[in-house]
Amino acid sequence: MCGIVGAISNQNVVPHLIEGLSRLEYRGYDSSGIAILRNGIERVRSVGRVAEIDAMAKDQKLEGFLGIGHTRWATHGGVTELNAHPHVSNNEIAVVHNGIIENYEEERERLITLGYTFESQTDTEVIAHLIHYYVNKKNKTLLESTQMLIDELRGAFAIAVISLKNPDEMICARLGCPLIIGLGEHQNFIASDISALLAITKKVIYLEDGDVVEVKKNGIQIFDKNKKIITRKTHISDVTLSSMDLGQYDHFMQKEIYEQPRAISDTIEGIMDEGHFDVRMFGHDAEEVFKNTDSILILAAGTSYYAGVTAKYWLESIAKIKTSVEISSEYRYRDSVPNPRQLVIAISQSGETLDTLEALKHAQSLGHELSLAICNVQESAIARASRLVFYTRAGAEISVASTKACTTQLVSLFSLAVAIGCYKKLISKEAEKNYLENLRQLAGSVQQALNLEPQIKEWAKLFADKHHALFLGRGIHYPIAMEGALKLKEISYIHAEAYPAGELKHGPLALVDSDMPVVVIAPNDNLLEKVKSNMQEVKARGGEIFVFADADSHFMESPGVRVIRTPRHTGVLSPIIHSIPIQLLAYHAALYKGTDVDKPRNLAKSVTVE
C-alpha cells in the first residue's frame, strides 16, 4: 500500500524525494512526509497529497544530502499529521515503513516500560523506538539494529532508516513488501517501485525477503536473511517516463482504458509471431509442468479474481481441465486438500499483492510445486516465487481501478487455455487457426467498443444521483458483471452488486425498483434468450434496464429499457469486449459525481498488506 523513497547523494535530495513520492502517490494518499538530515532530523508532514509537503519544504527551504519520504495508506491510526510518516525516535532515528507489524502492541507495551513515549497510533513508531533502543542501549550499529528487527517483528514490511549518528548512510530492509535499490553516480536511492526512480536512474536491484542493505553515496552492501553479504542482479528497467505521464488524457484511468488495444496487441505479439499456441511461452519447462498437471487452482484478489473466474470457463471448456478459483486472502487461512499435480496460478497486476503472494507460498508449503504467475511487473515477488511466468505487457498502470491489466490478464488466460488444449491434442489445427484469428481481431473489436463512449457517457448521467445499482450476467459473462459492479463502486462510491441473472428470483429481485438501475451484459450467445426472460422479471417490477448487447443480438429499446450495441458477437472472447463498456460507464459516472477517479477514497493501487 504505502510508498517509500530514500536518497543519499552529493547534492540536495529533497527534489528527488518529492518527485518520487508524487509518482508513488497511487500507493496511498492519506498523508505524506519527508525527513532530512541537516543540523538534525528535519521533517515536514501533512495530511493529504504530496503537493502539500512540496510547498512546505519550499517554504522551510528544506535541503540535505540524505533523506527519506513516505506517502501513506492508513492502517493503524487515523488520518492525522501525528500518524503521518516519517516517524522519529528521540530526535535521533527517523523511519518510513510500508506494511503491517502484527506484534506491534506487545512491542509498544515493552517499549513504554523502557521509557519510550509514543506520539502516534501507528505500528511504525515501534520500529523507530526499537532501533533507537538497540543503538543506544544495546550498543549495536544502525545496520545491526535493523537486522535485529527482522527477527524481532512479525508481519510484512519494507523500511528505510536514517540516524543522526550516521550521516553517511541509510539502512533499508525488506520482508514481504516490495523494495528496490536505484543505482546512480555518487548517489543511490531506494523506493517501493521503479516509478519513483525513473527520473534519476534505470539501474535497479530488486531485493529479496530478509535482505538488509547499507546504502551509501558510493556504493551499497546487501546482507541476506542469514546476515551474509550477497550480490543481487542489477537490472536495466525498460519502463519509460512517458508511460507514467498523463499525456493528452484527463485521468490515468481514461488513458489506461484507451491503451487497451495496444496492450492487448503487445501481450499476444509472441503468439502472433509464432503462428500457434505453444505452452512454452509460459516458461522453458512448461511442457514438463503441464505433463504433470491434472487440475488448476487459481489464486487472486479483486479484479484479478474476476479474471480468474472468467478463465475457469475457458480452461474447462477449451482445455478440459478441472479448475477452481479461490480468493487469496481466504485460501491461506482454511484447510484444503492439497494435490501435488494441481497447477497453482497466481494472478496479480503488480506481482506484489501480499494476499496472493502468501497464498501462493501457502500452497507451496502444502506440496504444490507446479506454479504459474501471471503478472504485469518484471521481477516482482510473485513472478520470482513461481516456476512459470507470463507477463501481460500492459505497461504501467497507475490508476487504482484496474482496466488494461484486467483485459490483458484475460487475454493471457485465454491463451493458456488454448495452449493447454493444443498440448493435450484436444484442439484441431483448424480450431487453433480460428482461435488465432479471434485473437488477431481482438484489438480492433476493443477499439470499436471504445468508440461507444459518447453513448455510455449519456447513460452515466443517469447514474450520478443513484445510490445502488445491480449488474446481471450469465455464464462466462457473470464475472464480467461482477467486475462492472466493482468498478462502479470503487470509483463512484455507488453501492453495486452483481448476480447471475438466473438468481434474480432467488432473492435480489426484492431490491429492484425504479430507483435502482440494472445493467445487463447480454451477448448474442446460447444464454441470450434466458437473459431476456430475466430482464422481463426486472421490467415487470418497474426496474430501469441498461443493456450492453452485441450488434447482432436484435435487441430493441422500449420504455424502461436502454440498449447500447457493442461489436458483433466475438465468440469465446466476448467477455473481453464487454469489459470495455463497463469500464467507461464507471469512469463517467464517477466524473459526474465529482469523485477522484484515479485516487478513490480509502483505496490504494498495490495492496501489500493483509
NUVOMI-488342 format. One record per residue (C-alpha): residue number from 1; x, y, z. Coordinates in nm, 2 decimals, always signed. Layout:
<kevos>
NUM,X,Y,Z
...
</kevos>
This chain:
<kevos>
1,+0.00,+0.00,+0.00
2,+0.21,+0.29,+0.12
3,+0.50,+0.42,-0.09
4,+0.85,+0.49,+0.05
5,+1.16,+0.66,-0.10
6,+1.51,+0.74,+0.02
7,+1.81,+0.91,-0.13
8,+2.17,+0.97,-0.04
9,+2.37,+1.20,-0.27
10,+2.64,+1.47,-0.30
11,+2.36,+1.71,-0.39
12,+2.02,+1.82,-0.24
13,+1.79,+1.51,-0.23
14,+1.47,+1.69,-0.15
15,+1.36,+1.74,-0.51
16,+1.42,+1.36,-0.58
17,+1.22,+1.27,-0.27
18,+0.92,+1.49,-0.37
19,+0.93,+1.37,-0.73
20,+0.95,+1.01,-0.62
21,+0.66,+1.05,-0.37
22,+0.44,+1.21,-0.64
23,+0.49,+0.91,-0.86
24,+0.42,+0.67,-0.57
25,+0.11,+0.85,-0.46
26,-0.12,+0.59,-0.62
27,+0.00,+0.35,-0.35
28,-0.16,+0.57,-0.08
29,-0.25,+0.93,-0.04
30,-0.39,+0.98,+0.31
31,-0.08,+1.17,+0.42
32,+0.28,+1.23,+0.32
33,+0.61,+1.35,+0.46
34,+0.98,+1.36,+0.43
35,+1.27,+1.37,+0.68
36,+1.62,+1.52,+0.60
37,+1.94,+1.50,+0.79
38,+2.09,+1.85,+0.82
39,+2.16,+2.01,+1.15
40,+1.94,+1.74,+1.30
41,+1.64,+1.55,+1.17
42,+1.42,+1.79,+1.00
43,+1.07,+1.69,+0.90
44,+0.77,+1.81,+0.70
45,+0.44,+1.61,+0.73
46,+0.09,+1.68,+0.61
47,-0.25,+1.52,+0.58
48,-0.34,+1.50,+0.22
49,-0.13,+1.49,-0.10
50,+0.23,+1.52,-0.18
51,+0.18,+1.87,-0.32
52,+0.12,+1.99,+0.04
53,+0.47,+1.88,+0.16
54,+0.63,+2.01,-0.15
55,+0.50,+2.36,-0.07
56,+0.60,+2.32,+0.30
57,+0.96,+2.20,+0.20
58,+1.00,+2.51,-0.02
59,+0.87,+2.74,+0.25
60,+1.11,+2.60,+0.50
61,+1.40,+2.59,+0.25
62,+1.45,+2.22,+0.33
63,+1.77,+2.08,+0.20
64,+2.00,+1.79,+0.27
65,+2.21,+1.51,+0.12
66,+2.03,+1.23,+0.30
67,+1.66,+1.18,+0.34
68,+1.36,+0.95,+0.33
69,+0.99,+1.01,+0.23
70,+0.66,+0.84,+0.26
71,+0.31,+0.86,+0.12
72,+0.05,+0.68,+0.34
73,-0.24,+0.45,+0.31
74,-0.37,+0.44,+0.67
75,-0.38,+0.11,+0.85
76,-0.31,+0.17,+1.22
77,-0.44,+0.50,+1.34
78,-0.65,+0.77,+1.17
79,-0.55,+1.01,+0.90
80,-0.37,+1.28,+1.11
81,-0.05,+1.46,+1.09
82,+0.08,+1.28,+1.40
83,+0.03,+0.95,+1.23
84,+0.20,+1.06,+0.91
85,+0.55,+0.93,+0.84
86,+0.84,+0.96,+0.88
87,+0.84,+0.87,+1.25
88,+1.12,+0.98,+1.48
89,+1.26,+0.85,+1.80
90,+1.43,+1.09,+2.04
91,+1.53,+1.32,+1.75
92,+1.79,+1.07,+1.65
93,+1.63,+0.80,+1.44
94,+1.38,+0.85,+1.15
95,+1.19,+0.57,+0.98
96,+0.95,+0.52,+0.69
97,+0.76,+0.20,+0.66
98,+0.53,+0.01,+0.42
99,+0.35,-0.29,+0.56
100,+0.20,-0.40,+0.89
101,+0.37,-0.51,+1.21
102,+0.15,-0.77,+1.37
103,+0.31,-0.78,+1.71
104,+0.33,-0.40,+1.75
105,+0.11,-0.39,+2.05
106,+0.33,-0.61,+2.27
107,+0.64,-0.43,+2.14
108,+0.47,-0.10,+2.22
109,+0.40,-0.20,+2.57
110,+0.75,-0.32,+2.62
111,+0.90,+0.00,+2.49
112,+0.67,+0.21,+2.72
113,+0.81,+0.02,+3.02
114,+1.16,+0.10,+2.89
115,+1.07,+0.47,+2.90
116,+0.97,+0.55,+2.54
117,+0.69,+0.79,+2.47
118,+0.46,+0.74,+2.17
119,+0.30,+1.03,+1.99
120,+0.12,+0.84,+1.72
121,-0.12,+0.54,+1.69
122,+0.08,+0.37,+1.42
123,+0.27,+0.04,+1.43
124,+0.56,+0.22,+1.26
125,+0.67,+0.42,+1.56
126,+0.76,+0.09,+1.73
127,+1.03,+0.04,+1.46
128,+1.18,+0.38,+1.53
129,+1.20,+0.33,+1.91
130,+1.32,-0.03,+1.87
131,+1.61,+0.08,+1.66
132,+1.69,+0.36,+1.90
133,+1.69,+0.12,+2.18
134,+1.92,-0.13,+2.00
135,+2.16,+0.15,+1.91
136,+2.17,+0.33,+2.24
137,+2.10,+0.06,+2.50
138,+2.25,-0.25,+2.33
139,+2.54,-0.06,+2.16
140,+2.45,-0.20,+1.82
141,+2.53,-0.03,+1.49
142,+2.24,+0.10,+1.27
143,+2.29,-0.19,+1.04
144,+2.29,-0.45,+1.32
145,+1.98,-0.29,+1.48
146,+1.79,-0.31,+1.16
147,+1.89,-0.67,+1.11
148,+1.76,-0.75,+1.46
149,+1.42,-0.61,+1.36
150,+1.39,-0.89,+1.11
151,+1.39,-1.15,+1.39
152,+1.20,-0.93,+1.64
153,+0.90,-0.82,+1.44
154,+0.62,-1.03,+1.29
155,+0.43,-0.91,+0.98
156,+0.53,-0.77,+0.64
157,+0.73,-0.46,+0.59
158,+0.97,-0.26,+0.38
159,+1.16,+0.01,+0.58
160,+1.42,+0.28,+0.54
161,+1.61,+0.42,+0.84
162,+1.84,+0.72,+0.89
163,+2.02,+0.82,+1.20
164,+2.17,+1.15,+1.33
165,+2.48,+0.95,+1.43
166,+2.52,+0.80,+1.08
167,+2.50,+1.09,+0.83
168,+2.68,+0.90,+0.56
169,+2.44,+0.60,+0.53
170,+2.08,+0.48,+0.50
171,+1.97,+0.14,+0.60
172,+1.68,-0.04,+0.44
173,+1.52,-0.38,+0.48
174,+1.25,-0.59,+0.30
175,+1.03,-0.86,+0.44
176,+0.71,-0.93,+0.25
177,+0.67,-0.58,+0.09
178,+0.84,-0.46,-0.23
179,+1.16,-0.26,-0.22
180,+1.42,-0.18,-0.48
181,+1.76,-0.01,-0.49
182,+1.83,+0.26,-0.75
183,+2.20,+0.30,-0.85
184,+2.35,+0.63,-0.96
185,+2.68,+0.81,-0.98
186,+2.79,+0.92,-0.64
187,+2.43,+0.88,-0.53
188,+2.20,+0.59,-0.45
189,+1.83,+0.55,-0.39
190,+1.56,+0.32,-0.25
191,+1.19,+0.31,-0.34
192,+0.88,+0.09,-0.33
193,+0.88,+0.06,-0.71
194,+1.05,+0.18,-1.02
195,+0.81,+0.46,-1.09
196,+0.97,+0.67,-0.82
197,+1.32,+0.64,-0.97
198,+1.27,+0.68,-1.34
199,+1.37,+1.04,-1.35
200,+1.71,+0.97,-1.20
201,+1.81,+0.61,-1.28
202,+1.71,+0.30,-1.46
203,+1.96,+0.08,-1.29
204,+1.78,-0.11,-1.02
205,+1.82,-0.41,-0.79
206,+1.52,-0.60,-0.67
207,+1.56,-0.70,-0.31
208,+1.46,-1.04,-0.17
209,+1.28,-1.12,+0.16
210,+1.51,-1.08,+0.45
211,+1.76,-0.85,+0.27
212,+1.90,-0.56,+0.47
213,+2.10,-0.30,+0.28
214,+2.36,-0.05,+0.38
215,+2.32,+0.24,+0.13
216,+2.60,+0.50,+0.09
217,+2.68,+0.76,-0.18
218,+2.94,+0.55,-0.35
219,+2.80,+0.20,-0.31
220,+2.57,-0.04,-0.14
221,+2.62,-0.36,+0.06
222,+2.34,-0.62,+0.07
223,+2.30,-0.87,+0.36
224,+2.07,-1.17,+0.32
225,+1.84,-1.31,+0.59
226,+2.14,-1.51,+0.73
227,+2.33,-1.18,+0.76
228,+2.57,-1.29,+0.49
229,+2.70,-1.04,+0.23
230,+2.54,-1.12,-0.11
231,+2.52,-0.98,-0.46
232,+2.18,-0.93,-0.63
233,+2.15,-0.89,-1.00
234,+2.14,-0.54,-1.14
235,+1.86,-0.47,-1.39
236,+1.81,-0.20,-1.65
237,+1.44,-0.11,-1.64
238,+1.25,-0.08,-1.97
239,+0.98,+0.14,-1.81
240,+0.97,+0.49,-1.96
241,+0.88,+0.82,-1.80
242,+0.63,+0.88,-2.08
243,+0.44,+0.57,-1.98
244,+0.40,+0.73,-1.63
245,+0.26,+1.06,-1.76
246,-0.09,+1.16,-1.85
247,-0.02,+1.30,-2.19
248,-0.34,+1.41,-2.36
249,-0.58,+1.25,-2.11
250,-0.76,+1.39,-1.81
251,-0.70,+1.09,-1.59
252,-0.48,+0.79,-1.58
253,-0.79,+0.56,-1.58
254,-0.90,+0.72,-1.90
255,-0.56,+0.68,-2.05
256,-0.53,+0.32,-1.95
257,-0.88,+0.24,-2.09
258,-0.77,+0.38,-2.42
259,-0.44,+0.19,-2.42
260,-0.61,-0.14,-2.42
261,-0.59,-0.21,-2.80
262,-0.21,-0.16,-2.78
263,-0.17,-0.35,-2.45
264,-0.36,-0.65,-2.60
265,-0.16,-0.64,-2.91
266,+0.17,-0.63,-2.71
267,+0.05,-0.92,-2.49
268,-0.03,-1.15,-2.79
269,+0.26,-1.04,-3.01
270,+0.46,-1.36,-2.94
271,+0.16,-1.58,-3.02
272,+0.10,-1.40,-3.35
273,+0.47,-1.42,-3.44
274,+0.48,-1.79,-3.38
275,+0.15,-1.85,-3.55
276,+0.04,-2.11,-3.30
277,-0.03,-2.16,-2.93
278,+0.27,-2.32,-2.75
279,+0.28,-2.39,-2.38
280,+0.65,-2.30,-2.38
281,+0.55,-1.93,-2.39
282,+0.48,-1.97,-2.02
283,+0.83,-2.10,-1.94
284,+1.11,-2.31,-2.08
285,+1.00,-2.62,-1.87
286,+0.62,-2.56,-1.93
287,+0.59,-2.89,-2.11
288,+0.72,-3.08,-1.81
289,+0.48,-2.88,-1.58
290,+0.17,-2.95,-1.79
291,+0.26,-3.31,-1.84
292,+0.23,-3.35,-1.46
293,-0.08,-3.12,-1.43
294,-0.42,-3.28,-1.37
295,-0.61,-2.97,-1.25
296,-0.57,-2.60,-1.19
297,-0.61,-2.38,-0.88
298,-0.63,-2.00,-0.95
299,-0.54,-1.76,-0.66
300,-0.62,-1.39,-0.69
301,-0.78,-1.09,-0.54
302,-1.00,-0.80,-0.66
303,-1.02,-0.76,-1.04
304,-0.76,-1.04,-1.09
305,-1.00,-1.27,-0.91
306,-1.28,-1.19,-1.16
307,-1.03,-1.25,-1.44
308,-0.96,-1.59,-1.28
309,-1.33,-1.68,-1.26
310,-1.37,-1.59,-1.63
311,-1.07,-1.81,-1.71
312,-1.24,-2.11,-1.53
313,-1.49,-2.12,-1.81
314,-1.22,-2.12,-2.08
315,-1.00,-2.37,-1.91
316,-1.28,-2.62,-1.85
317,-1.45,-2.58,-2.19
318,-1.14,-2.55,-2.41
319,-0.86,-2.73,-2.22
320,-1.10,-2.98,-2.05
321,-0.91,-2.93,-1.72
322,-1.08,-2.91,-1.39
323,-1.03,-2.56,-1.24
324,-1.11,-2.39,-0.92
325,-1.07,-2.02,-0.83
326,-1.00,-1.90,-0.47
327,-0.99,-1.56,-0.32
328,-0.63,-1.54,-0.20
329,-0.70,-1.40,+0.15
330,-0.94,-1.68,+0.22
331,-0.75,-1.97,+0.08
332,-0.45,-1.94,+0.30
333,-0.65,-1.95,+0.62
334,-0.86,-2.26,+0.56
335,-0.79,-2.63,+0.55
336,-0.78,-2.75,+0.19
337,-0.69,-3.08,+0.02
338,-0.35,-3.05,-0.14
339,-0.29,-3.20,-0.48
340,+0.07,-3.21,-0.59
341,-0.05,-3.25,-0.95
342,-0.25,-2.93,-0.94
343,-0.11,-2.62,-1.11
344,-0.14,-2.31,-0.90
345,-0.19,-1.99,-1.10
346,-0.13,-1.67,-0.91
347,-0.27,-1.36,-1.08
348,-0.16,-1.01,-0.98
349,-0.11,-0.69,-1.17
350,+0.18,-0.57,-0.95
351,+0.31,-0.92,-0.87
352,+0.34,-0.79,-0.52
353,-0.02,-0.84,-0.38
354,+0.06,-0.97,-0.04
355,-0.26,-1.18,+0.00
356,-0.18,-1.36,-0.33
357,+0.19,-1.40,-0.26
358,+0.12,-1.55,+0.08
359,-0.15,-1.77,-0.07
360,+0.10,-1.90,-0.32
361,+0.36,-1.97,-0.06
362,+0.09,-2.15,+0.15
363,+0.01,-2.37,-0.15
364,+0.37,-2.44,-0.20
365,+0.41,-2.54,+0.17
366,+0.14,-2.80,+0.12
367,+0.33,-2.96,-0.16
368,+0.21,-2.77,-0.47
369,+0.53,-2.75,-0.67
370,+0.37,-2.66,-1.00
371,+0.31,-2.29,-1.02
372,+0.25,-2.01,-1.28
373,+0.25,-1.64,-1.22
374,+0.05,-1.41,-1.45
375,+0.15,-1.05,-1.37
376,+0.24,-0.72,-1.53
377,+0.57,-0.63,-1.35
378,+0.91,-0.78,-1.43
379,+1.10,-0.93,-1.14
380,+0.81,-0.89,-0.90
381,+0.78,-1.12,-0.59
382,+0.51,-1.35,-0.73
383,+0.70,-1.39,-1.05
384,+1.02,-1.48,-0.86
385,+0.83,-1.73,-0.64
386,+0.67,-1.92,-0.94
387,+0.81,-2.19,-1.16
388,+0.65,-2.05,-1.47
389,+0.58,-1.68,-1.55
390,+0.37,-1.50,-1.82
391,+0.40,-1.12,-1.83
392,+0.09,-0.94,-1.96
393,+0.29,-0.65,-2.11
394,+0.01,-0.40,-2.03
395,+0.26,-0.13,-1.94
396,+0.25,+0.09,-1.63
397,-0.10,+0.10,-1.47
398,-0.13,+0.40,-1.23
399,-0.50,+0.43,-1.17
400,-0.62,+0.25,-0.87
401,-0.91,+0.10,-1.07
402,-0.76,-0.17,-1.29
403,-0.85,-0.17,-1.66
404,-0.58,-0.27,-1.91
405,-0.43,-0.50,-1.66
406,-0.76,-0.69,-1.64
407,-0.81,-0.73,-2.01
408,-0.45,-0.84,-2.07
409,-0.49,-1.09,-1.79
410,-0.80,-1.23,-1.97
411,-0.60,-1.25,-2.29
412,-0.32,-1.43,-2.12
413,-0.56,-1.68,-1.95
414,-0.75,-1.75,-2.27
415,-0.41,-1.81,-2.44
416,-0.32,-2.05,-2.16
417,-0.65,-2.25,-2.21
418,-0.59,-2.28,-2.58
419,-0.22,-2.37,-2.54
420,-0.31,-2.65,-2.29
421,-0.58,-2.77,-2.52
422,-0.33,-2.78,-2.81
423,-0.07,-2.95,-2.59
424,-0.32,-3.22,-2.49
425,-0.42,-3.26,-2.86
426,-0.78,-3.16,-2.79
427,-0.78,-2.88,-3.05
428,-0.76,-2.94,-3.42
429,-0.54,-2.73,-3.64
430,-0.85,-2.56,-3.79
431,-0.98,-2.48,-3.44
432,-0.64,-2.34,-3.34
433,-0.64,-2.13,-3.66
434,-0.98,-1.99,-3.56
435,-0.86,-1.90,-3.21
436,-0.56,-1.73,-3.36
437,-0.78,-1.53,-3.59
438,-1.01,-1.43,-3.30
439,-0.71,-1.30,-3.11
440,-0.58,-1.12,-3.41
441,-0.91,-0.93,-3.45
442,-0.95,-0.86,-3.08
443,-0.77,-0.52,-3.06
444,-0.98,-0.39,-3.34
445,-1.30,-0.50,-3.17
446,-1.19,-0.34,-2.84
447,-1.13,-0.02,-3.04
448,-1.49,-0.04,-3.17
449,-1.61,-0.08,-2.82
450,-1.42,+0.23,-2.71
451,-1.60,+0.42,-2.99
452,-1.92,+0.37,-2.79
453,-1.80,+0.63,-2.53
454,-2.04,+0.91,-2.63
455,-2.34,+0.69,-2.58
456,-2.21,+0.55,-2.25
457,-2.14,+0.90,-2.12
458,-2.50,+0.99,-2.17
459,-2.60,+0.68,-1.97
460,-2.36,+0.77,-1.69
461,-2.55,+1.10,-1.63
462,-2.85,+0.88,-1.52
463,-2.63,+0.70,-1.26
464,-2.49,+1.02,-1.09
465,-2.78,+1.06,-0.84
466,-2.82,+0.69,-0.77
467,-2.72,+0.51,-0.45
468,-2.74,+0.15,-0.57
469,-2.70,-0.05,-0.89
470,-2.74,-0.41,-1.00
471,-2.53,-0.59,-1.26
472,-2.65,-0.90,-1.43
473,-2.48,-1.16,-1.65
474,-2.50,-1.53,-1.72
475,-2.23,-1.79,-1.79
476,-1.89,-1.66,-1.87
477,-2.03,-1.30,-1.86
478,-2.13,-1.33,-1.50
479,-1.77,-1.25,-1.37
480,-1.78,-0.95,-1.61
481,-2.09,-0.83,-1.44
482,-1.90,-0.87,-1.10
483,-1.62,-0.67,-1.24
484,-1.86,-0.40,-1.36
485,-2.01,-0.37,-1.01
486,-1.66,-0.35,-0.86
487,-1.56,-0.07,-1.10
488,-1.87,+0.14,-1.03
489,-1.85,+0.12,-0.65
490,-1.47,+0.17,-0.62
491,-1.46,+0.50,-0.81
492,-1.81,+0.64,-0.80
493,-1.90,+0.52,-0.45
494,-2.23,+0.39,-0.58
495,-2.32,+0.06,-0.40
496,-2.33,-0.20,-0.67
497,-2.39,-0.58,-0.67
498,-2.36,-0.84,-0.94
499,-2.57,-1.16,-0.97
500,-2.61,-1.44,-1.22
501,-2.93,-1.32,-1.40
502,-3.10,-1.66,-1.32
503,-3.06,-1.59,-0.95
504,-3.28,-1.28,-0.95
505,-3.59,-1.48,-0.85
506,-3.40,-1.63,-0.55
507,-3.38,-1.30,-0.36
508,-3.22,-1.00,-0.54
509,-3.54,-0.92,-0.72
510,-3.67,-0.78,-0.39
511,-3.43,-0.49,-0.43
512,-3.55,-0.39,-0.78
513,-3.74,-0.06,-0.81
514,-3.74,+0.24,-1.03
515,-3.45,+0.40,-0.83
516,-3.21,+0.11,-0.89
517,-3.06,+0.09,-1.24
518,-3.00,-0.26,-1.36
519,-2.71,-0.32,-1.60
520,-2.73,-0.63,-1.81
521,-2.45,-0.79,-2.00
522,-2.64,-0.96,-2.29
523,-2.41,-1.10,-2.56
524,-2.55,-1.30,-2.85
525,-2.47,-1.64,-2.71
526,-2.66,-1.95,-2.62
527,-2.79,-1.79,-2.30
528,-2.93,-1.48,-2.46
529,-3.30,-1.59,-2.45
530,-3.26,-1.68,-2.08
531,-3.12,-1.33,-2.02
532,-3.41,-1.17,-2.20
533,-3.65,-1.36,-1.97
534,-3.46,-1.24,-1.67
535,-3.49,-0.89,-1.80
536,-3.87,-0.92,-1.82
537,-3.87,-1.01,-1.45
538,-3.69,-0.67,-1.38
539,-3.92,-0.48,-1.62
540,-4.23,-0.61,-1.45
541,-4.11,-0.46,-1.12
542,-4.05,-0.12,-1.26
543,-3.68,-0.15,-1.29
544,-3.48,+0.07,-1.53
545,-3.27,-0.16,-1.75
546,-2.94,-0.07,-1.93
547,-2.84,-0.34,-2.18
548,-2.50,-0.39,-2.33
549,-2.59,-0.61,-2.63
550,-2.40,-0.73,-2.93
551,-2.47,-0.57,-3.26
552,-2.63,-0.89,-3.39
553,-2.85,-0.97,-3.09
554,-3.16,-0.79,-3.23
555,-3.24,-0.60,-2.91
556,-3.50,-0.33,-2.93
557,-3.53,-0.03,-2.70
558,-3.86,+0.01,-2.52
559,-3.98,+0.21,-2.23
560,-3.76,+0.14,-1.93
561,-3.51,-0.05,-2.15
562,-3.20,+0.13,-2.30
563,-2.97,-0.06,-2.53
564,-2.61,+0.00,-2.64
565,-2.48,-0.23,-2.91
566,-2.12,-0.35,-2.88
567,-1.94,-0.50,-3.18
568,-2.08,-0.82,-3.33
569,-2.05,-1.13,-3.11
570,-1.69,-1.24,-3.09
571,-1.75,-1.59,-2.95
572,-1.53,-1.70,-2.67
573,-1.35,-1.37,-2.64
574,-1.68,-1.18,-2.58
575,-1.60,-1.12,-2.21
576,-1.30,-0.91,-2.30
577,-1.51,-0.69,-2.54
578,-1.78,-0.65,-2.28
579,-1.53,-0.54,-2.02
580,-1.48,-0.21,-2.21
581,-1.82,-0.05,-2.18
582,-1.85,-0.13,-1.80
583,-1.51,+0.05,-1.75
584,-1.64,+0.35,-1.94
585,-1.97,+0.36,-1.75
586,-1.79,+0.36,-1.42
587,-1.54,+0.62,-1.53
588,-1.81,+0.87,-1.65
589,-2.04,+0.80,-1.36
590,-1.75,+0.90,-1.13
591,-1.68,+1.21,-1.33
592,-2.05,+1.32,-1.30
593,-2.04,+1.25,-0.92
594,-1.71,+1.45,-0.89
595,-1.50,+1.18,-0.72
596,-1.13,+1.15,-0.75
597,-1.12,+0.89,-1.03
598,-0.75,+0.79,-1.01
599,-0.73,+0.80,-0.63
600,-1.07,+0.69,-0.49
601,-1.11,+0.73,-0.11
602,-0.98,+0.47,+0.12
603,-0.81,+0.27,-0.15
604,-0.46,+0.23,-0.30
605,-0.31,+0.06,-0.60
606,-0.07,-0.20,-0.48
607,-0.21,-0.40,-0.19
608,+0.09,-0.51,+0.01
609,-0.09,-0.55,+0.35
610,-0.33,-0.82,+0.46
</kevos>
